[in-house]
Amino acid sequence: MLFLTFGLALCPGLAAFMAWRGPRVAVGAQLEPPDVSLAEAAVLRDGAVGATRWAFAALVVTLARDGHCTLVRTRKRRWVRSRPVLTVDLHADPTALSPFEHTVVRQLGRHDTLNGFGFAGSTFRRRTLRDVRADLVERGWLLDRHRRSNACLALGLVLVGIGLVAGLSLLTGATSIGLGVGSLLAALPRYPVTKAGARRRASHRAYAESQHDQIRTHLSDAPARASAQLLDVLPHLILERIATPRWLGALADRLETADVGPPPDWIRSETDKRSSFADGCRLIGNTLTALGARPVRDRFR
């Protein structure tokens, strides 16, 4: 009876969450990249500023691929011994960068290692993507519902608190807690996407999935083509959590014996004498790990 009462009380908040979270748009296979930047796609994907580590991992790889910096695996002394770390060798031309990219490059230059940028740069990342989010609200791709969200959050906390500590009867307490949890659910859509935003978000996901399917197809019969295509679309795959450190490691294992040439020139290792494309894939995976772009499920493997 208590669970039924809780479930019924939860329904209004759950219904509000489903109605307010924004439309879901289905698109077919997407072979051309959508008309949305990586930063915009990141904000649209996560509803607000979301998982900023993935967004900036994709941006760092894009800057390196486009010739604005080099990802370097080297060794640095810490206390009594040295250990391998990842650094960035910046050689960007500010005139060739967008204002957003220039801001990211300038912030990267303030950290000795990528690990430092990944660990200490959270405030910068959130602040930077908030500016992107404000632009998307103005463009009509997101809706600003943070005041409604704050009101639902406050109401939910009050109702849950009343249900837990006010000494009510069991049924009344379950009702209060159910309404409170429902209000907390209704508070989640702070910046829901509009139809225009949902269409671009779905297009970016469909494009990344289409490219991933093609890479997987070419791995067996045309590994050189698969590796070239990987470098072209890697930032999109990172942003969609398709290219993860674990996935890149598995890809490197498959390419270990394939003759696909050296790693790209925007990757350099000063710790290993080997220099194959597979090693480059592993170094990119290490880059994602250093920047914190690693799925939670992979951290326990």
ChimeraX commands (.cxc) that place a marker at each C-alpha (Angstrom):
marker #1 position 0.00,0.00,0.00 radius 0.5
marker #1 position 2.83,2.39,0.84 radius 0.5
marker #1 position 4.58,1.73,-2.47 radius 0.5
marker #1 position 1.33,2.26,-4.36 radius 0.5
marker #1 position 0.72,5.54,-2.55 radius 0.5
marker #1 position 4.30,6.65,-3.25 radius 0.5
marker #1 position 3.96,5.69,-6.94 radius 0.5
marker #1 position 0.67,7.55,-7.39 radius 0.5
marker #1 position 2.10,10.66,-5.70 radius 0.5
marker #1 position 5.15,10.44,-7.96 radius 0.5
marker #1 position 3.08,10.43,-11.17 radius 0.5
marker #1 position 2.44,14.21,-11.51 radius 0.5
marker #1 position 6.13,15.02,-11.23 radius 0.5
marker #1 position 7.07,12.23,-13.62 radius 0.5
marker #1 position 4.48,13.46,-16.12 radius 0.5
marker #1 position 5.86,17.00,-15.81 radius 0.5
marker #1 position 9.39,15.73,-16.42 radius 0.5
marker #1 position 8.31,13.84,-19.56 radius 0.5
marker #1 position 6.44,16.89,-20.89 radius 0.5
marker #1 position 9.15,19.44,-20.07 radius 0.5
marker #1 position 12.31,17.58,-21.07 radius 0.5
marker #1 position 11.98,18.61,-24.72 radius 0.5
marker #1 position 11.09,16.78,-27.95 radius 0.5
marker #1 position 12.84,13.67,-29.20 radius 0.5
marker #1 position 13.54,13.66,-32.93 radius 0.5
marker #1 position 14.46,10.55,-34.92 radius 0.5
marker #1 position 16.65,10.93,-38.00 radius 0.5
marker #1 position 18.03,8.44,-40.48 radius 0.5
marker #1 position 21.66,7.76,-41.35 radius 0.5
marker #1 position 23.60,11.01,-41.55 radius 0.5
marker #1 position 26.62,10.97,-43.87 radius 0.5
marker #1 position 27.42,14.67,-43.72 radius 0.5
marker #1 position 28.29,16.55,-40.52 radius 0.5
marker #1 position 25.39,18.68,-39.25 radius 0.5
marker #1 position 25.54,22.47,-39.22 radius 0.5
marker #1 position 26.50,22.69,-35.56 radius 0.5
marker #1 position 29.86,23.26,-33.88 radius 0.5
marker #1 position 31.34,20.84,-31.38 radius 0.5
marker #1 position 30.66,23.20,-28.49 radius 0.5
marker #1 position 27.05,23.69,-29.59 radius 0.5
marker #1 position 26.57,19.94,-30.07 radius 0.5
marker #1 position 27.97,19.33,-26.58 radius 0.5
marker #1 position 25.52,21.73,-24.94 radius 0.5
marker #1 position 22.60,20.39,-26.96 radius 0.5
marker #1 position 23.53,16.81,-26.13 radius 0.5
marker #1 position 23.70,17.34,-22.38 radius 0.5
marker #1 position 20.79,19.75,-22.11 radius 0.5
marker #1 position 22.88,22.41,-20.39 radius 0.5
marker #1 position 26.60,22.42,-19.69 radius 0.5
marker #1 position 26.52,18.71,-18.94 radius 0.5
marker #1 position 29.62,16.55,-19.01 radius 0.5
marker #1 position 32.14,19.26,-19.87 radius 0.5
marker #1 position 35.13,16.90,-19.84 radius 0.5
marker #1 position 33.93,15.14,-23.00 radius 0.5
marker #1 position 33.26,18.42,-24.78 radius 0.5
marker #1 position 36.74,19.76,-24.10 radius 0.5
marker #1 position 38.42,16.44,-24.88 radius 0.5
marker #1 position 36.82,16.65,-28.32 radius 0.5
marker #1 position 37.93,20.27,-28.65 radius 0.5
marker #1 position 41.54,19.50,-27.66 radius 0.5
marker #1 position 41.72,16.69,-30.24 radius 0.5
marker #1 position 40.25,19.04,-32.86 radius 0.5
marker #1 position 42.84,21.72,-32.10 radius 0.5
marker #1 position 45.63,19.15,-32.35 radius 0.5
marker #1 position 44.30,17.64,-35.58 radius 0.5
marker #1 position 43.96,21.08,-37.16 radius 0.5
marker #1 position 47.60,21.91,-36.42 radius 0.5
marker #1 position 47.22,24.28,-33.48 radius 0.5
marker #1 position 49.00,22.06,-30.97 radius 0.5
marker #1 position 50.77,18.72,-30.55 radius 0.5
marker #1 position 49.85,16.10,-27.95 radius 0.5
marker #1 position 53.07,14.90,-26.33 radius 0.5
marker #1 position 53.62,11.94,-24.04 radius 0.5
marker #1 position 56.73,12.61,-21.99 radius 0.5
marker #1 position 58.16,12.08,-18.54 radius 0.5
marker #1 position 58.28,14.56,-15.69 radius 0.5
marker #1 position 59.88,14.22,-12.32 radius 0.5
marker #1 position 57.54,14.11,-9.34 radius 0.5
marker #1 position 59.23,13.90,-5.95 radius 0.5
marker #1 position 61.85,11.13,-6.19 radius 0.5
marker #1 position 60.98,9.59,-9.54 radius 0.5
marker #1 position 59.68,10.53,-12.94 radius 0.5
marker #1 position 56.45,9.33,-14.44 radius 0.5
marker #1 position 54.79,9.57,-17.87 radius 0.5
marker #1 position 52.49,12.54,-18.38 radius 0.5
marker #1 position 50.71,14.16,-21.30 radius 0.5
marker #1 position 51.49,17.74,-22.26 radius 0.5
marker #1 position 50.48,20.07,-25.06 radius 0.5
marker #1 position 52.98,21.80,-27.31 radius 0.5
marker #1 position 51.10,24.94,-28.43 radius 0.5
marker #1 position 51.88,26.54,-31.77 radius 0.5
marker #1 position 48.56,28.09,-32.64 radius 0.5
marker #1 position 48.11,31.17,-34.80 radius 0.5
marker #1 position 45.50,33.28,-32.94 radius 0.5
marker #1 position 44.30,34.79,-36.21 radius 0.5
marker #1 position 43.33,31.33,-37.46 radius 0.5
marker #1 position 41.25,30.50,-34.39 radius 0.5
marker #1 position 37.71,31.38,-33.49 radius 0.5
marker #1 position 37.29,33.39,-30.26 radius 0.5
marker #1 position 36.07,30.23,-28.53 radius 0.5
marker #1 position 39.09,28.18,-29.69 radius 0.5
marker #1 position 41.46,30.99,-28.75 radius 0.5
marker #1 position 40.02,30.99,-25.22 radius 0.5
marker #1 position 40.56,27.23,-24.92 radius 0.5
marker #1 position 44.14,27.45,-26.22 radius 0.5
marker #1 position 44.96,30.25,-23.78 radius 0.5
marker #1 position 43.60,28.18,-20.88 radius 0.5
marker #1 position 45.55,25.10,-21.99 radius 0.5
marker #1 position 48.74,27.16,-21.85 radius 0.5
marker #1 position 48.18,27.82,-18.15 radius 0.5
marker #1 position 48.60,24.15,-17.20 radius 0.5
marker #1 position 51.78,22.07,-17.25 radius 0.5
marker #1 position 49.96,18.87,-18.20 radius 0.5
marker #1 position 46.67,17.74,-19.67 radius 0.5
marker #1 position 45.90,16.09,-16.36 radius 0.5
marker #1 position 46.11,19.52,-14.74 radius 0.5
marker #1 position 43.73,21.00,-17.27 radius 0.5
marker #1 position 41.36,18.07,-16.83 radius 0.5
marker #1 position 41.42,18.26,-13.03 radius 0.5
marker #1 position 41.59,22.00,-12.35 radius 0.5
marker #1 position 39.77,23.41,-15.36 radius 0.5
marker #1 position 36.20,22.53,-14.38 radius 0.5
marker #1 position 35.24,26.11,-13.48 radius 0.5
marker #1 position 36.61,27.40,-16.77 radius 0.5
marker #1 position 34.82,24.70,-18.75 radius 0.5
marker #1 position 31.45,25.35,-17.13 radius 0.5
marker #1 position 31.78,29.11,-17.52 radius 0.5
marker #1 position 32.76,28.82,-21.18 radius 0.5
marker #1 position 29.93,26.46,-22.07 radius 0.5
marker #1 position 27.45,28.64,-20.20 radius 0.5
marker #1 position 28.24,31.34,-22.75 radius 0.5
marker #1 position 27.52,28.84,-25.54 radius 0.5
marker #1 position 24.28,27.87,-23.82 radius 0.5
marker #1 position 23.17,31.50,-23.59 radius 0.5
marker #1 position 23.77,31.86,-27.33 radius 0.5
marker #1 position 21.68,28.74,-28.05 radius 0.5
marker #1 position 18.83,30.09,-25.91 radius 0.5
marker #1 position 18.92,33.32,-27.90 radius 0.5
marker #1 position 19.00,31.36,-31.15 radius 0.5
marker #1 position 15.95,29.35,-30.11 radius 0.5
marker #1 position 17.60,25.93,-29.85 radius 0.5
marker #1 position 17.23,25.78,-26.05 radius 0.5
marker #1 position 14.62,27.10,-23.63 radius 0.5
marker #1 position 15.58,28.84,-20.40 radius 0.5
marker #1 position 13.47,27.23,-17.68 radius 0.5
marker #1 position 15.86,27.58,-14.75 radius 0.5
marker #1 position 13.41,29.61,-12.62 radius 0.5
marker #1 position 10.74,26.94,-12.93 radius 0.5
marker #1 position 13.39,24.33,-12.19 radius 0.5
marker #1 position 14.50,26.18,-9.05 radius 0.5
marker #1 position 10.90,26.42,-7.83 radius 0.5
marker #1 position 10.34,22.68,-8.36 radius 0.5
marker #1 position 13.63,21.91,-6.64 radius 0.5
marker #1 position 12.71,23.97,-3.57 radius 0.5
marker #1 position 9.23,22.45,-3.42 radius 0.5
marker #1 position 10.62,18.93,-3.77 radius 0.5
marker #1 position 13.11,19.37,-0.96 radius 0.5
marker #1 position 10.43,20.80,1.34 radius 0.5
marker #1 position 8.01,17.95,0.61 radius 0.5
marker #1 position 10.64,15.24,1.06 radius 0.5
marker #1 position 11.76,16.89,4.30 radius 0.5
marker #1 position 8.19,17.02,5.60 radius 0.5
marker #1 position 7.63,13.40,4.72 radius 0.5
marker #1 position 10.78,12.27,6.51 radius 0.5
marker #1 position 10.82,14.30,9.70 radius 0.5
marker #1 position 7.36,15.70,10.39 radius 0.5
marker #1 position 6.07,12.58,12.15 radius 0.5
marker #1 position 3.17,12.07,9.73 radius 0.5
marker #1 position 1.29,8.84,9.30 radius 0.5
marker #1 position 2.90,6.32,6.99 radius 0.5
marker #1 position 0.47,6.96,4.12 radius 0.5
marker #1 position 0.69,10.73,4.45 radius 0.5
marker #1 position 4.48,10.55,4.68 radius 0.5
marker #1 position 4.67,8.33,1.58 radius 0.5
marker #1 position 2.43,10.78,-0.28 radius 0.5
marker #1 position 4.59,13.73,0.72 radius 0.5
marker #1 position 7.81,11.97,-0.25 radius 0.5
marker #1 position 6.32,10.83,-3.58 radius 0.5
marker #1 position 5.22,14.37,-4.41 radius 0.5
marker #1 position 8.64,15.65,-3.38 radius 0.5
marker #1 position 10.57,13.17,-5.50 radius 0.5
marker #1 position 8.25,13.98,-8.40 radius 0.5
marker #1 position 9.00,17.68,-7.96 radius 0.5
marker #1 position 12.71,16.91,-8.01 radius 0.5
marker #1 position 12.25,15.02,-11.28 radius 0.5
marker #1 position 10.30,17.96,-12.71 radius 0.5
marker #1 position 13.24,20.22,-11.77 radius 0.5
marker #1 position 15.69,18.36,-14.04 radius 0.5
marker #1 position 14.81,20.06,-17.38 radius 0.5
marker #1 position 16.47,23.43,-16.74 radius 0.5
marker #1 position 17.34,24.14,-20.38 radius 0.5
marker #1 position 15.30,21.74,-22.53 radius 0.5
marker #1 position 15.86,21.62,-26.28 radius 0.5
marker #1 position 13.37,22.96,-28.79 radius 0.5
marker #1 position 12.48,21.08,-31.99 radius 0.5
marker #1 position 15.22,22.93,-33.84 radius 0.5
marker #1 position 17.76,22.01,-31.17 radius 0.5
marker #1 position 16.56,18.41,-30.94 radius 0.5
marker #1 position 16.88,18.02,-34.71 radius 0.5
marker #1 position 20.50,19.17,-34.67 radius 0.5
marker #1 position 21.28,17.06,-31.62 radius 0.5
marker #1 position 19.84,13.96,-33.28 radius 0.5
marker #1 position 21.67,14.75,-36.54 radius 0.5
marker #1 position 25.00,14.92,-34.76 radius 0.5
marker #1 position 24.39,11.60,-33.02 radius 0.5
marker #1 position 23.27,9.97,-36.28 radius 0.5
marker #1 position 26.37,11.29,-38.07 radius 0.5
marker #1 position 28.70,9.91,-35.39 radius 0.5
marker #1 position 26.97,6.53,-35.45 radius 0.5
marker #1 position 27.09,6.35,-39.26 radius 0.5
marker #1 position 30.83,7.09,-39.26 radius 0.5
marker #1 position 31.42,4.53,-36.53 radius 0.5
marker #1 position 29.60,1.88,-38.56 radius 0.5
marker #1 position 31.71,2.68,-41.63 radius 0.5
marker #1 position 34.96,2.51,-39.66 radius 0.5
marker #1 position 33.95,-0.87,-38.23 radius 0.5
marker #1 position 33.12,-2.12,-41.74 radius 0.5
marker #1 position 36.44,-0.97,-43.24 radius 0.5
marker #1 position 38.58,-2.40,-40.43 radius 0.5
marker #1 position 38.57,-5.87,-41.96 radius 0.5
marker #1 position 39.12,-5.14,-45.66 radius 0.5
marker #1 position 40.56,-1.61,-45.76 radius 0.5
marker #1 position 42.26,-0.75,-42.43 radius 0.5
marker #1 position 44.11,2.23,-43.95 radius 0.5
marker #1 position 40.81,3.74,-45.01 radius 0.5
marker #1 position 39.34,3.06,-41.57 radius 0.5
marker #1 position 42.26,4.79,-39.84 radius 0.5
marker #1 position 42.04,7.85,-42.11 radius 0.5
marker #1 position 38.29,8.10,-41.53 radius 0.5
marker #1 position 38.83,7.76,-37.79 radius 0.5
marker #1 position 41.05,10.83,-37.70 radius 0.5
marker #1 position 38.53,12.84,-39.71 radius 0.5
marker #1 position 35.59,12.17,-37.40 radius 0.5
marker #1 position 37.33,11.47,-34.08 radius 0.5
marker #1 position 36.08,14.63,-32.29 radius 0.5
marker #1 position 32.48,13.73,-33.14 radius 0.5
marker #1 position 32.97,10.17,-31.87 radius 0.5
marker #1 position 34.48,11.48,-28.63 radius 0.5
marker #1 position 31.64,13.91,-28.06 radius 0.5
marker #1 position 29.08,11.11,-28.45 radius 0.5
marker #1 position 31.01,8.79,-26.07 radius 0.5
marker #1 position 31.66,6.35,-28.91 radius 0.5
marker #1 position 35.43,6.85,-28.96 radius 0.5
marker #1 position 36.35,6.04,-25.36 radius 0.5
marker #1 position 39.80,5.05,-24.01 radius 0.5
marker #1 position 38.69,1.43,-23.90 radius 0.5
marker #1 position 37.30,1.54,-27.45 radius 0.5
marker #1 position 40.49,3.16,-28.76 radius 0.5
marker #1 position 42.56,0.49,-27.00 radius 0.5
marker #1 position 40.54,-2.28,-28.65 radius 0.5
marker #1 position 40.90,-0.51,-32.02 radius 0.5
marker #1 position 44.66,-0.29,-31.51 radius 0.5
marker #1 position 44.83,-4.03,-30.87 radius 0.5
marker #1 position 43.08,-4.68,-34.19 radius 0.5
marker #1 position 45.38,-2.30,-36.06 radius 0.5
marker #1 position 48.56,-3.62,-34.43 radius 0.5
marker #1 position 49.59,-5.79,-37.39 radius 0.5
marker #1 position 47.94,-3.72,-40.12 radius 0.5
marker #1 position 50.11,-1.58,-42.36 radius 0.5
marker #1 position 48.34,1.75,-41.94 radius 0.5
marker #1 position 51.39,3.98,-41.63 radius 0.5
marker #1 position 52.69,6.10,-38.76 radius 0.5
marker #1 position 50.56,7.96,-36.25 radius 0.5
marker #1 position 49.38,11.45,-37.20 radius 0.5
marker #1 position 51.97,14.21,-36.91 radius 0.5
marker #1 position 49.98,15.93,-34.13 radius 0.5
marker #1 position 50.85,13.10,-31.74 radius 0.5
marker #1 position 54.34,12.55,-30.36 radius 0.5
marker #1 position 55.68,10.15,-27.76 radius 0.5
marker #1 position 58.99,10.81,-26.03 radius 0.5
marker #1 position 58.73,7.72,-23.82 radius 0.5
marker #1 position 58.36,4.92,-26.41 radius 0.5
marker #1 position 60.58,4.14,-29.36 radius 0.5
marker #1 position 57.73,2.52,-31.22 radius 0.5
marker #1 position 55.72,4.74,-33.49 radius 0.5
marker #1 position 52.78,3.02,-35.12 radius 0.5
marker #1 position 49.23,4.12,-35.75 radius 0.5
marker #1 position 48.10,1.69,-33.05 radius 0.5
marker #1 position 50.40,3.45,-30.58 radius 0.5
marker #1 position 48.83,6.73,-31.65 radius 0.5
marker #1 position 45.35,5.36,-30.87 radius 0.5
marker #1 position 46.51,4.37,-27.40 radius 0.5
marker #1 position 48.02,7.81,-26.84 radius 0.5
marker #1 position 44.73,9.43,-27.83 radius 0.5
marker #1 position 43.01,7.12,-25.34 radius 0.5
marker #1 position 45.49,8.27,-22.69 radius 0.5
marker #1 position 44.64,11.86,-23.62 radius 0.5
marker #1 position 40.95,11.24,-22.99 radius 0.5
marker #1 position 41.76,9.63,-19.65 radius 0.5
marker #1 position 43.96,12.58,-18.67 radius 0.5
marker #1 position 41.12,14.96,-19.48 radius 0.5
marker #1 position 38.63,12.86,-17.49 radius 0.5
marker #1 position 36.69,11.71,-20.57 radius 0.5
marker #1 position 36.22,8.15,-19.45 radius 0.5
marker #1 position 32.87,6.40,-18.90 radius 0.5
marker #1 position 32.13,5.52,-15.29 radius 0.5
marker #1 position 31.59,1.87,-16.21 radius 0.5
marker #1 position 35.16,1.65,-17.58 radius 0.5
marker #1 position 36.71,2.97,-14.37 radius 0.5
marker #1 position 35.95,-0.28,-12.58 radius 0.5
marker #1 position 37.35,-2.58,-15.23 radius 0.5
marker link #1:1,2 radius 0.2
marker link #1:2,3 radius 0.2
marker link #1:3,4 radius 0.2
marker link #1:4,5 radius 0.2
marker link #1:5,6 radius 0.2
marker link #1:6,7 radius 0.2
marker link #1:7,8 radius 0.2
marker link #1:8,9 radius 0.2
marker link #1:9,10 radius 0.2
marker link #1:10,11 radius 0.2
marker link #1:11,12 radius 0.2
marker link #1:12,13 radius 0.2
marker link #1:13,14 radius 0.2
marker link #1:14,15 radius 0.2
marker link #1:15,16 radius 0.2
marker link #1:16,17 radius 0.2
marker link #1:17,18 radius 0.2
marker link #1:18,19 radius 0.2
marker link #1:19,20 radius 0.2
marker link #1:20,21 radius 0.2
marker link #1:21,22 radius 0.2
marker link #1:22,23 radius 0.2
marker link #1:23,24 radius 0.2
marker link #1:24,25 radius 0.2
marker link #1:25,26 radius 0.2
marker link #1:26,27 radius 0.2
marker link #1:27,28 radius 0.2
marker link #1:28,29 radius 0.2
marker link #1:29,30 radius 0.2
marker link #1:30,31 radius 0.2
marker link #1:31,32 radius 0.2
marker link #1:32,33 radius 0.2
marker link #1:33,34 radius 0.2
marker link #1:34,35 radius 0.2
marker link #1:35,36 radius 0.2
marker link #1:36,37 radius 0.2
marker link #1:37,38 radius 0.2
marker link #1:38,39 radius 0.2
marker link #1:39,40 radius 0.2
marker link #1:40,41 radius 0.2
marker link #1:41,42 radius 0.2
marker link #1:42,43 radius 0.2
marker link #1:43,44 radius 0.2
marker link #1:44,45 radius 0.2
marker link #1:45,46 radius 0.2
marker link #1:46,47 radius 0.2
marker link #1:47,48 radius 0.2
marker link #1:48,49 radius 0.2
marker link #1:49,50 radius 0.2
marker link #1:50,51 radius 0.2
marker link #1:51,52 radius 0.2
marker link #1:52,53 radius 0.2
marker link #1:53,54 radius 0.2
marker link #1:54,55 radius 0.2
marker link #1:55,56 radius 0.2
marker link #1:56,57 radius 0.2
marker link #1:57,58 radius 0.2
marker link #1:58,59 radius 0.2
marker link #1:59,60 radius 0.2
marker link #1:60,61 radius 0.2
marker link #1:61,62 radius 0.2
marker link #1:62,63 radius 0.2
marker link #1:63,64 radius 0.2
marker link #1:64,65 radius 0.2
marker link #1:65,66 radius 0.2
marker link #1:66,67 radius 0.2
marker link #1:67,68 radius 0.2
marker link #1:68,69 radius 0.2
marker link #1:69,70 radius 0.2
marker link #1:70,71 radius 0.2
marker link #1:71,72 radius 0.2
marker link #1:72,73 radius 0.2
marker link #1:73,74 radius 0.2
marker link #1:74,75 radius 0.2
marker link #1:75,76 radius 0.2
marker link #1:76,77 radius 0.2
marker link #1:77,78 radius 0.2
marker link #1:78,79 radius 0.2
marker link #1:79,80 radius 0.2
marker link #1:80,81 radius 0.2
marker link #1:81,82 radius 0.2
marker link #1:82,83 radius 0.2
marker link #1:83,84 radius 0.2
marker link #1:84,85 radius 0.2
marker link #1:85,86 radius 0.2
marker link #1:86,87 radius 0.2
marker link #1:87,88 radius 0.2
marker link #1:88,89 radius 0.2
marker link #1:89,90 radius 0.2
marker link #1:90,91 radius 0.2
marker link #1:91,92 radius 0.2
marker link #1:92,93 radius 0.2
marker link #1:93,94 radius 0.2
marker link #1:94,95 radius 0.2
marker link #1:95,96 radius 0.2
marker link #1:96,97 radius 0.2
marker link #1:97,98 radius 0.2
marker link #1:98,99 radius 0.2
marker link #1:99,100 radius 0.2
marker link #1:100,101 radius 0.2
marker link #1:101,102 radius 0.2
marker link #1:102,103 radius 0.2
marker link #1:103,104 radius 0.2
marker link #1:104,105 radius 0.2
marker link #1:105,106 radius 0.2
marker link #1:106,107 radius 0.2
marker link #1:107,108 radius 0.2
marker link #1:108,109 radius 0.2
marker link #1:109,110 radius 0.2
marker link #1:110,111 radius 0.2
marker link #1:111,112 radius 0.2
marker link #1:112,113 radius 0.2
marker link #1:113,114 radius 0.2
marker link #1:114,115 radius 0.2
marker link #1:115,116 radius 0.2
marker link #1:116,117 radius 0.2
marker link #1:117,118 radius 0.2
marker link #1:118,119 radius 0.2
marker link #1:119,120 radius 0.2
marker link #1:120,121 radius 0.2
marker link #1:121,122 radius 0.2
marker link #1:122,123 radius 0.2
marker link #1:123,124 radius 0.2
marker link #1:124,125 radius 0.2
marker link #1:125,126 radius 0.2
marker link #1:126,127 radius 0.2
marker link #1:127,128 radius 0.2
marker link #1:128,129 radius 0.2
marker link #1:129,130 radius 0.2
marker link #1:130,131 radius 0.2
marker link #1:131,132 radius 0.2
marker link #1:132,133 radius 0.2
marker link #1:133,134 radius 0.2
marker link #1:134,135 radius 0.2
marker link #1:135,136 radius 0.2
marker link #1:136,137 radius 0.2
marker link #1:137,138 radius 0.2
marker link #1:138,139 radius 0.2
marker link #1:139,140 radius 0.2
marker link #1:140,141 radius 0.2
marker link #1:141,142 radius 0.2
marker link #1:142,143 radius 0.2
marker link #1:143,144 radius 0.2
marker link #1:144,145 radius 0.2
marker link #1:145,146 radius 0.2
marker link #1:146,147 radius 0.2
marker link #1:147,148 radius 0.2
marker link #1:148,149 radius 0.2
marker link #1:149,150 radius 0.2
marker link #1:150,151 radius 0.2
marker link #1:151,152 radius 0.2
marker link #1:152,153 radius 0.2
marker link #1:153,154 radius 0.2
marker link #1:154,155 radius 0.2
marker link #1:155,156 radius 0.2
marker link #1:156,157 radius 0.2
marker link #1:157,158 radius 0.2
marker link #1:158,159 radius 0.2
marker link #1:159,160 radius 0.2
marker link #1:160,161 radius 0.2
marker link #1:161,162 radius 0.2
marker link #1:162,163 radius 0.2
marker link #1:163,164 radius 0.2
marker link #1:164,165 radius 0.2
marker link #1:165,166 radius 0.2
marker link #1:166,167 radius 0.2
marker link #1:167,168 radius 0.2
marker link #1:168,169 radius 0.2
marker link #1:169,170 radius 0.2
marker link #1:170,171 radius 0.2
marker link #1:171,172 radius 0.2
marker link #1:172,173 radius 0.2
marker link #1:173,174 radius 0.2
marker link #1:174,175 radius 0.2
marker link #1:175,176 radius 0.2
marker link #1:176,177 radius 0.2
marker link #1:177,178 radius 0.2
marker link #1:178,179 radius 0.2
marker link #1:179,180 radius 0.2
marker link #1:180,181 radius 0.2
marker link #1:181,182 radius 0.2
marker link #1:182,183 radius 0.2
marker link #1:183,184 radius 0.2
marker link #1:184,185 radius 0.2
marker link #1:185,186 radius 0.2
marker link #1:186,187 radius 0.2
marker link #1:187,188 radius 0.2
marker link #1:188,189 radius 0.2
marker link #1:189,190 radius 0.2
marker link #1:190,191 radius 0.2
marker link #1:191,192 radius 0.2
marker link #1:192,193 radius 0.2
marker link #1:193,194 radius 0.2
marker link #1:194,195 radius 0.2
marker link #1:195,196 radius 0.2
marker link #1:196,197 radius 0.2
marker link #1:197,198 radius 0.2
marker link #1:198,199 radius 0.2
marker link #1:199,200 radius 0.2
marker link #1:200,201 radius 0.2
marker link #1:201,202 radius 0.2
marker link #1:202,203 radius 0.2
marker link #1:203,204 radius 0.2
marker link #1:204,205 radius 0.2
marker link #1:205,206 radius 0.2
marker link #1:206,207 radius 0.2
marker link #1:207,208 radius 0.2
marker link #1:208,209 radius 0.2
marker link #1:209,210 radius 0.2
marker link #1:210,211 radius 0.2
marker link #1:211,212 radius 0.2
marker link #1:212,213 radius 0.2
marker link #1:213,214 radius 0.2
marker link #1:214,215 radius 0.2
marker link #1:215,216 radius 0.2
marker link #1:216,217 radius 0.2
marker link #1:217,218 radius 0.2
marker link #1:218,219 radius 0.2
marker link #1:219,220 radius 0.2
marker link #1:220,221 radius 0.2
marker link #1:221,222 radius 0.2
marker link #1:222,223 radius 0.2
marker link #1:223,224 radius 0.2
marker link #1:224,225 radius 0.2
marker link #1:225,226 radius 0.2
marker link #1:226,227 radius 0.2
marker link #1:227,228 radius 0.2
marker link #1:228,229 radius 0.2
marker link #1:229,230 radius 0.2
marker link #1:230,231 radius 0.2
marker link #1:231,232 radius 0.2
marker link #1:232,233 radius 0.2
marker link #1:233,234 radius 0.2
marker link #1:234,235 radius 0.2
marker link #1:235,236 radius 0.2
marker link #1:236,237 radius 0.2
marker link #1:237,238 radius 0.2
marker link #1:238,239 radius 0.2
marker link #1:239,240 radius 0.2
marker link #1:240,241 radius 0.2
marker link #1:241,242 radius 0.2
marker link #1:242,243 radius 0.2
marker link #1:243,244 radius 0.2
marker link #1:244,245 radius 0.2
marker link #1:245,246 radius 0.2
marker link #1:246,247 radius 0.2
marker link #1:247,248 radius 0.2
marker link #1:248,249 radius 0.2
marker link #1:249,250 radius 0.2
marker link #1:250,251 radius 0.2
marker link #1:251,252 radius 0.2
marker link #1:252,253 radius 0.2
marker link #1:253,254 radius 0.2
marker link #1:254,255 radius 0.2
marker link #1:255,256 radius 0.2
marker link #1:256,257 radius 0.2
marker link #1:257,258 radius 0.2
marker link #1:258,259 radius 0.2
marker link #1:259,260 radius 0.2
marker link #1:260,261 radius 0.2
marker link #1:261,262 radius 0.2
marker link #1:262,263 radius 0.2
marker link #1:263,264 radius 0.2
marker link #1:264,265 radius 0.2
marker link #1:265,266 radius 0.2
marker link #1:266,267 radius 0.2
marker link #1:267,268 radius 0.2
marker link #1:268,269 radius 0.2
marker link #1:269,270 radius 0.2
marker link #1:270,271 radius 0.2
marker link #1:271,272 radius 0.2
marker link #1:272,273 radius 0.2
marker link #1:273,274 radius 0.2
marker link #1:274,275 radius 0.2
marker link #1:275,276 radius 0.2
marker link #1:276,277 radius 0.2
marker link #1:277,278 radius 0.2
marker link #1:278,279 radius 0.2
marker link #1:279,280 radius 0.2
marker link #1:280,281 radius 0.2
marker link #1:281,282 radius 0.2
marker link #1:282,283 radius 0.2
marker link #1:283,284 radius 0.2
marker link #1:284,285 radius 0.2
marker link #1:285,286 radius 0.2
marker link #1:286,287 radius 0.2
marker link #1:287,288 radius 0.2
marker link #1:288,289 radius 0.2
marker link #1:289,290 radius 0.2
marker link #1:290,291 radius 0.2
marker link #1:291,292 radius 0.2
marker link #1:292,293 radius 0.2
marker link #1:293,294 radius 0.2
marker link #1:294,295 radius 0.2
marker link #1:295,296 radius 0.2
marker link #1:296,297 radius 0.2
marker link #1:297,298 radius 0.2
marker link #1:298,299 radius 0.2
marker link #1:299,300 radius 0.2
marker link #1:300,301 radius 0.2
view
